[in-house]
């Protein structure tokens, strides 16, 4: 069983691509819709990684 601290740590690691990637997305596509779509996709990826931790 994975400890909750390891799962929270993995989610914190996904915070860096969320912040940096959001800025990059806004640079290339200056609309908040593109950022929202990027963040949703990244959120699903983060949940997938965290749910597979053992």
PyMOL Python script that loads the backbone (N, CA, C, O; Angstrom):
from pymol import cmd

cmd.read_pdbstr("""\
ATOM      1  N   UNK A   1       0.841  -1.175   0.000  1.00  0.00           N
ATOM      2  CA  UNK A   1       0.000   0.000   0.000  1.00  0.00           C
ATOM      3  C   UNK A   1       0.894   1.249   0.000  1.00  0.00           C
ATOM      4  O   UNK A   1       1.873   1.322   0.743  1.00  0.00           O
ATOM      5  N   UNK A   2       0.551   2.200  -0.820  1.00  0.00           N
ATOM      6  CA  UNK A   2       1.325   3.427  -0.942  1.00  0.00           C
ATOM      7  C   UNK A   2       0.878   4.420   0.125  1.00  0.00           C
ATOM      8  O   UNK A   2      -0.312   4.565   0.408  1.00  0.00           O
ATOM      9  N   UNK A   3       1.840   5.084   0.697  1.00  0.00           N
ATOM     10  CA  UNK A   3       1.496   6.070   1.706  1.00  0.00           C
ATOM     11  C   UNK A   3       0.896   7.312   1.048  1.00  0.00           C
ATOM     12  O   UNK A   3       1.158   7.612  -0.117  1.00  0.00           O
ATOM     13  N   UNK A   4       0.101   8.006   1.812  1.00  0.00           N
ATOM     14  CA  UNK A   4      -0.544   9.205   1.297  1.00  0.00           C
ATOM     15  C   UNK A   4       0.482  10.292   0.979  1.00  0.00           C
ATOM     16  O   UNK A   4       0.267  11.110   0.084  1.00  0.00           O
ATOM     17  N   UNK A   5       1.599  10.300   1.714  1.00  0.00           N
ATOM     18  CA  UNK A   5       2.624  11.315   1.445  1.00  0.00           C
ATOM     19  C   UNK A   5       3.266  11.112   0.079  1.00  0.00           C
ATOM     20  O   UNK A   5       3.630  12.083  -0.584  1.00  0.00           O
ATOM     21  N   UNK A   6       3.409   9.866  -0.345  1.00  0.00           N
ATOM     22  CA  UNK A   6       3.981   9.606  -1.674  1.00  0.00           C
ATOM     23  C   UNK A   6       3.023  10.068  -2.772  1.00  0.00           C
ATOM     24  O   UNK A   6       3.456  10.635  -3.775  1.00  0.00           O
ATOM     25  N   UNK A   7       1.736   9.831  -2.587  1.00  0.00           N
ATOM     26  CA  UNK A   7       0.744  10.283  -3.573  1.00  0.00           C
ATOM     27  C   UNK A   7       0.682  11.804  -3.627  1.00  0.00           C
ATOM     28  O   UNK A   7       0.600  12.379  -4.712  1.00  0.00           O
ATOM     29  N   UNK A   8       0.719  12.459  -2.478  1.00  0.00           N
ATOM     30  CA  UNK A   8       0.710  13.918  -2.461  1.00  0.00           C
ATOM     31  C   UNK A   8       1.989  14.481  -3.088  1.00  0.00           C
ATOM     32  O   UNK A   8       1.951  15.508  -3.766  1.00  0.00           O
ATOM     33  N   UNK A   9       3.108  13.813  -2.860  1.00  0.00           N
ATOM     34  CA  UNK A   9       4.353  14.240  -3.476  1.00  0.00           C
ATOM     35  C   UNK A   9       4.294  14.169  -4.998  1.00  0.00           C
ATOM     36  O   UNK A   9       4.795  15.054  -5.691  1.00  0.00           O
ATOM     37  N   UNK A  10       3.677  13.104  -5.511  1.00  0.00           N
ATOM     38  CA  UNK A  10       3.533  12.976  -6.964  1.00  0.00           C
ATOM     39  C   UNK A  10       2.642  14.079  -7.516  1.00  0.00           C
ATOM     40  O   UNK A  10       2.907  14.601  -8.599  1.00  0.00           O
ATOM     41  N   UNK A  11       1.596  14.438  -6.794  1.00  0.00           N
ATOM     42  CA  UNK A  11       0.724  15.522  -7.252  1.00  0.00           C
ATOM     43  C   UNK A  11       1.440  16.872  -7.207  1.00  0.00           C
ATOM     44  O   UNK A  11       1.201  17.728  -8.059  1.00  0.00           O
ATOM     45  N   UNK A  12       2.309  17.064  -6.226  1.00  0.00           N
ATOM     46  CA  UNK A  12       3.077  18.308  -6.156  1.00  0.00           C
ATOM     47  C   UNK A  12       4.044  18.397  -7.331  1.00  0.00           C
ATOM     48  O   UNK A  12       4.252  19.475  -7.887  1.00  0.00           O
ATOM     49  N   UNK A  13       4.634  17.265  -7.708  1.00  0.00           N
ATOM     50  CA  UNK A  13       5.541  17.250  -8.859  1.00  0.00           C
ATOM     51  C   UNK A  13       4.801  17.669 -10.128  1.00  0.00           C
ATOM     52  O   UNK A  13       5.396  18.294 -11.006  1.00  0.00           O
ATOM     53  N   UNK A  14       3.525  17.340 -10.238  1.00  0.00           N
ATOM     54  CA  UNK A  14       2.738  17.750 -11.405  1.00  0.00           C
ATOM     55  C   UNK A  14       2.384  19.234 -11.362  1.00  0.00           C
ATOM     56  O   UNK A  14       1.879  19.767 -12.350  1.00  0.00           O
ATOM     57  N   UNK A  15       2.634  19.906 -10.254  1.00  0.00           N
ATOM     58  CA  UNK A  15       2.368  21.336 -10.169  1.00  0.00           C
ATOM     59  C   UNK A  15       3.322  22.155 -11.017  1.00  0.00           C
ATOM     60  O   UNK A  15       2.943  23.201 -11.543  1.00  0.00           O
ATOM     61  N   UNK A  16       4.551  21.693 -11.155  1.00  0.00           N
ATOM     62  CA  UNK A  16       5.539  22.423 -11.958  1.00  0.00           C
ATOM     63  C   UNK A  16       5.130  22.467 -13.431  1.00  0.00           C
ATOM     64  O   UNK A  16       5.121  23.550 -14.017  1.00  0.00           O
ATOM     65  N   UNK A  17       4.788  21.321 -14.059  1.00  0.00           N
ATOM     66  CA  UNK A  17       4.339  21.414 -15.456  1.00  0.00           C
ATOM     67  C   UNK A  17       3.035  22.193 -15.610  1.00  0.00           C
ATOM     68  O   UNK A  17       2.776  22.773 -16.665  1.00  0.00           O
ATOM     69  N   UNK A  18       2.224  22.207 -14.570  1.00  0.00           N
ATOM     70  CA  UNK A  18       0.973  22.968 -14.660  1.00  0.00           C
ATOM     71  C   UNK A  18       1.256  24.460 -14.740  1.00  0.00           C
ATOM     72  O   UNK A  18       0.638  25.165 -15.538  1.00  0.00           O
ATOM     73  N   UNK A  19       2.181  24.947 -13.927  1.00  0.00           N
ATOM     74  CA  UNK A  19       2.487  26.382 -13.917  1.00  0.00           C
ATOM     75  C   UNK A  19       3.287  26.778 -15.150  1.00  0.00           C
ATOM     76  O   UNK A  19       2.934  27.727 -15.851  1.00  0.00           O
ATOM     77  N   UNK A  20       4.364  26.049 -15.411  1.00  0.00           N
ATOM     78  CA  UNK A  20       5.228  26.385 -16.550  1.00  0.00           C
ATOM     79  C   UNK A  20       4.505  26.135 -17.873  1.00  0.00           C
ATOM     80  O   UNK A  20       4.551  26.963 -18.783  1.00  0.00           O
ATOM     81  N   UNK A  21       3.841  24.990 -17.966  1.00  0.00           N
ATOM     82  CA  UNK A  21       3.122  24.665 -19.198  1.00  0.00           C
ATOM     83  C   UNK A  21       1.973  25.612 -19.472  1.00  0.00           C
ATOM     84  O   UNK A  21       1.685  25.926 -20.627  1.00  0.00           O
ATOM     85  N   UNK A  22       1.311  26.071 -18.415  1.00  0.00           N
ATOM     86  CA  UNK A  22       0.243  27.053 -18.609  1.00  0.00           C
ATOM     87  C   UNK A  22       0.763  28.342 -19.213  1.00  0.00           C
ATOM     88  O   UNK A  22       0.114  28.939 -20.071  1.00  0.00           O
ATOM     89  N   UNK A  23       1.942  28.775 -18.762  1.00  0.00           N
ATOM     90  CA  UNK A  23       2.551  29.976 -19.335  1.00  0.00           C
ATOM     91  C   UNK A  23       2.959  29.777 -20.782  1.00  0.00           C
ATOM     92  O   UNK A  23       2.793  30.674 -21.609  1.00  0.00           O
ATOM     93  N   UNK A  24       3.490  28.610 -21.086  1.00  0.00           N
ATOM     94  CA  UNK A  24       3.878  28.320 -22.472  1.00  0.00           C
ATOM     95  C   UNK A  24       2.649  28.264 -23.373  1.00  0.00           C
ATOM     96  O   UNK A  24       2.667  28.776 -24.492  1.00  0.00           O
ATOM     97  N   UNK A  25       1.591  27.642 -22.881  1.00  0.00           N
ATOM     98  CA  UNK A  25       0.353  27.571 -23.670  1.00  0.00           C
ATOM     99  C   UNK A  25      -0.196  28.974 -23.922  1.00  0.00           C
ATOM    100  O   UNK A  25      -0.674  29.266 -25.019  1.00  0.00           O
ATOM    101  N   UNK A  26      -0.129  29.840 -22.913  1.00  0.00           N
ATOM    102  CA  UNK A  26      -0.631  31.204 -23.104  1.00  0.00           C
ATOM    103  C   UNK A  26       0.238  31.986 -24.082  1.00  0.00           C
ATOM    104  O   UNK A  26      -0.258  32.859 -24.794  1.00  0.00           O
ATOM    105  N   UNK A  27       1.516  31.679 -24.119  1.00  0.00           N
ATOM    106  CA  UNK A  27       2.397  32.359 -25.070  1.00  0.00           C
ATOM    107  C   UNK A  27       2.028  32.003 -26.510  1.00  0.00           C
ATOM    108  O   UNK A  27       1.976  32.876 -27.377  1.00  0.00           O
ATOM    109  N   UNK A  28       1.775  30.723 -26.758  1.00  0.00           N
ATOM    110  CA  UNK A  28       1.475  30.296 -28.129  1.00  0.00           C
ATOM    111  C   UNK A  28       0.005  30.462 -28.503  1.00  0.00           C
ATOM    112  O   UNK A  28      -0.306  30.753 -29.657  1.00  0.00           O
ATOM    113  N   UNK A  29      -0.889  30.284 -27.558  1.00  0.00           N
ATOM    114  CA  UNK A  29      -2.331  30.422 -27.798  1.00  0.00           C
ATOM    115  C   UNK A  29      -2.885  31.377 -26.746  1.00  0.00           C
ATOM    116  O   UNK A  29      -3.309  30.916 -25.686  1.00  0.00           O
ATOM    117  N   UNK A  30      -2.900  32.676 -26.989  1.00  0.00           N
ATOM    118  CA  UNK A  30      -3.282  33.633 -25.944  1.00  0.00           C
ATOM    119  C   UNK A  30      -4.784  33.611 -25.632  1.00  0.00           C
ATOM    120  O   UNK A  30      -5.493  34.587 -25.878  1.00  0.00           O
ATOM    121  N   UNK A  31      -5.249  32.506 -25.097  1.00  0.00           N
ATOM    122  CA  UNK A  31      -6.625  32.414 -24.630  1.00  0.00           C
ATOM    123  C   UNK A  31      -6.673  31.467 -23.439  1.00  0.00           C
ATOM    124  O   UNK A  31      -5.908  30.506 -23.353  1.00  0.00           O
ATOM    125  N   UNK A  32      -7.572  31.756 -22.542  1.00  0.00           N
ATOM    126  CA  UNK A  32      -7.684  30.919 -21.355  1.00  0.00           C
ATOM    127  C   UNK A  32      -8.355  29.580 -21.651  1.00  0.00           C
ATOM    128  O   UNK A  32      -8.267  28.659 -20.840  1.00  0.00           O
ATOM    129  N   UNK A  33      -9.012  29.459 -22.778  1.00  0.00           N
ATOM    130  CA  UNK A  33      -9.605  28.178 -23.160  1.00  0.00           C
ATOM    131  C   UNK A  33      -8.521  27.142 -23.411  1.00  0.00           C
ATOM    132  O   UNK A  33      -8.651  25.997 -22.977  1.00  0.00           O
ATOM    133  N   UNK A  34      -7.464  27.519 -24.099  1.00  0.00           N
ATOM    134  CA  UNK A  34      -6.354  26.602 -24.360  1.00  0.00           C
ATOM    135  C   UNK A  34      -5.679  26.184 -23.062  1.00  0.00           C
ATOM    136  O   UNK A  34      -5.305  25.022 -22.901  1.00  0.00           O
ATOM    137  N   UNK A  35      -5.521  27.124 -22.134  1.00  0.00           N
ATOM    138  CA  UNK A  35      -4.909  26.798 -20.850  1.00  0.00           C
ATOM    139  C   UNK A  35      -5.793  25.839 -20.069  1.00  0.00           C
ATOM    140  O   UNK A  35      -5.289  24.904 -19.447  1.00  0.00           O
ATOM    141  N   UNK A  36      -7.092  26.056 -20.091  1.00  0.00           N
ATOM    142  CA  UNK A  36      -8.023  25.186 -19.379  1.00  0.00           C
ATOM    143  C   UNK A  36      -7.981  23.773 -19.929  1.00  0.00           C
ATOM    144  O   UNK A  36      -7.979  22.811 -19.161  1.00  0.00           O
ATOM    145  N   UNK A  37      -7.947  23.634 -21.247  1.00  0.00           N
ATOM    146  CA  UNK A  37      -7.868  22.311 -21.857  1.00  0.00           C
ATOM    147  C   UNK A  37      -6.560  21.622 -21.476  1.00  0.00           C
ATOM    148  O   UNK A  37      -6.550  20.433 -21.156  1.00  0.00           O
ATOM    149  N   UNK A  38      -5.460  22.370 -21.510  1.00  0.00           N
ATOM    150  CA  UNK A  38      -4.159  21.815 -21.115  1.00  0.00           C
ATOM    151  C   UNK A  38      -4.186  21.348 -19.659  1.00  0.00           C
ATOM    152  O   UNK A  38      -3.700  20.263 -19.341  1.00  0.00           O
ATOM    153  N   UNK A  39      -4.748  22.162 -18.791  1.00  0.00           N
ATOM    154  CA  UNK A  39      -4.786  21.811 -17.368  1.00  0.00           C
ATOM    155  C   UNK A  39      -5.673  20.594 -17.112  1.00  0.00           C
ATOM    156  O   UNK A  39      -5.356  19.778 -16.246  1.00  0.00           O
ATOM    157  N   UNK A  40      -6.761  20.460 -17.836  1.00  0.00           N
ATOM    158  CA  UNK A  40      -7.631  19.293 -17.681  1.00  0.00           C
ATOM    159  C   UNK A  40      -6.913  18.025 -18.122  1.00  0.00           C
ATOM    160  O   UNK A  40      -6.986  17.001 -17.442  1.00  0.00           O
ATOM    161  N   UNK A  41      -6.224  18.087 -19.252  1.00  0.00           N
ATOM    162  CA  UNK A  41      -5.473  16.922 -19.733  1.00  0.00           C
ATOM    163  C   UNK A  41      -4.366  16.560 -18.746  1.00  0.00           C
ATOM    164  O   UNK A  41      -4.150  15.383 -18.458  1.00  0.00           O
ATOM    165  N   UNK A  42      -3.669  17.563 -18.231  1.00  0.00           N
ATOM    166  CA  UNK A  42      -2.619  17.317 -17.244  1.00  0.00           C
ATOM    167  C   UNK A  42      -3.205  16.751 -15.954  1.00  0.00           C
ATOM    168  O   UNK A  42      -2.585  15.901 -15.314  1.00  0.00           O
ATOM    169  N   UNK A  43      -4.374  17.206 -15.573  1.00  0.00           N
ATOM    170  CA  UNK A  43      -5.031  16.674 -14.379  1.00  0.00           C
ATOM    171  C   UNK A  43      -5.382  15.210 -14.523  1.00  0.00           C
ATOM    172  O   UNK A  43      -5.192  14.430 -13.590  1.00  0.00           O
ATOM    173  N   UNK A  44      -5.894  14.827 -15.683  1.00  0.00           N
ATOM    174  CA  UNK A  44      -6.193  13.410 -15.928  1.00  0.00           C
ATOM    175  C   UNK A  44      -4.916  12.575 -15.908  1.00  0.00           C
ATOM    176  O   UNK A  44      -4.916  11.459 -15.387  1.00  0.00           O
ATOM    177  N   UNK A  45      -3.838  13.101 -16.465  1.00  0.00           N
ATOM    178  CA  UNK A  45      -2.572  12.376 -16.444  1.00  0.00           C
ATOM    179  C   UNK A  45      -2.066  12.220 -15.012  1.00  0.00           C
ATOM    180  O   UNK A  45      -1.578  11.155 -14.637  1.00  0.00           O
ATOM    181  N   UNK A  46      -2.182  13.269 -14.222  1.00  0.00           N
ATOM    182  CA  UNK A  46      -1.740  13.197 -12.825  1.00  0.00           C
ATOM    183  C   UNK A  46      -2.558  12.183 -12.047  1.00  0.00           C
ATOM    184  O   UNK A  46      -2.005  11.404 -11.270  1.00  0.00           O
ATOM    185  N   UNK A  47      -3.866  12.183 -12.247  1.00  0.00           N
ATOM    186  CA  UNK A  47      -4.711  11.211 -11.547  1.00  0.00           C
ATOM    187  C   UNK A  47      -4.393   9.788 -11.988  1.00  0.00           C
ATOM    188  O   UNK A  47      -4.440   8.861 -11.179  1.00  0.00           O
ATOM    189  N   UNK A  48      -4.070   9.612 -13.260  1.00  0.00           N
ATOM    190  CA  UNK A  48      -3.696   8.292 -13.742  1.00  0.00           C
ATOM    191  C   UNK A  48      -2.408   7.804 -13.125  1.00  0.00           C
ATOM    192  O   UNK A  48      -2.298   6.632 -12.768  1.00  0.00           O
ATOM    193  N   UNK A  49      -1.431   8.683 -12.993  1.00  0.00           N
ATOM    194  CA  UNK A  49      -0.160   8.300 -12.383  1.00  0.00           C
ATOM    195  C   UNK A  49      -0.342   7.997 -10.902  1.00  0.00           C
ATOM    196  O   UNK A  49       0.180   7.001 -10.402  1.00  0.00           O
ATOM    197  N   UNK A  50      -1.068   8.837 -10.213  1.00  0.00           N
ATOM    198  CA  UNK A  50      -1.255   8.653  -8.766  1.00  0.00           C
ATOM    199  C   UNK A  50      -2.067   7.399  -8.479  1.00  0.00           C
ATOM    200  O   UNK A  50      -1.804   6.703  -7.498  1.00  0.00           O
ATOM    201  N   UNK A  51      -3.043   7.106  -9.314  1.00  0.00           N
ATOM    202  CA  UNK A  51      -3.855   5.912  -9.066  1.00  0.00           C
ATOM    203  C   UNK A  51      -3.076   4.619  -9.321  1.00  0.00           C
ATOM    204  O   UNK A  51      -3.445   3.569  -8.797  1.00  0.00           O
ATOM    205  N   UNK A  52      -1.999   4.682 -10.124  1.00  0.00           N
ATOM    206  CA  UNK A  52      -1.211   3.490 -10.415  1.00  0.00           C
ATOM    207  C   UNK A  52      -0.020   3.312  -9.481  1.00  0.00           C
ATOM    208  O   UNK A  52       0.710   2.328  -9.607  1.00  0.00           O
ATOM    209  N   UNK A  53       0.193   4.230  -8.554  1.00  0.00           N
ATOM    210  CA  UNK A  53       1.299   4.076  -7.603  1.00  0.00           C
ATOM    211  C   UNK A  53       1.005   2.915  -6.656  1.00  0.00           C
ATOM    212  O   UNK A  53      -0.121   2.740  -6.191  1.00  0.00           O
ATOM    213  N   UNK A  54       2.018   2.150  -6.391  1.00  0.00           N
ATOM    214  CA  UNK A  54       1.840   1.030  -5.461  1.00  0.00           C
ATOM    215  C   UNK A  54       2.764   1.137  -4.301  1.00  0.00           C
ATOM    216  O   UNK A  54       2.751   0.278  -3.420  1.00  0.00           O
TER     217      UNK A  54
END
""", "prot")
cmd.dss("prot")
cmd.show_as("cartoon", "prot")
cmd.util.cbc("prot")
cmd.orient("prot")
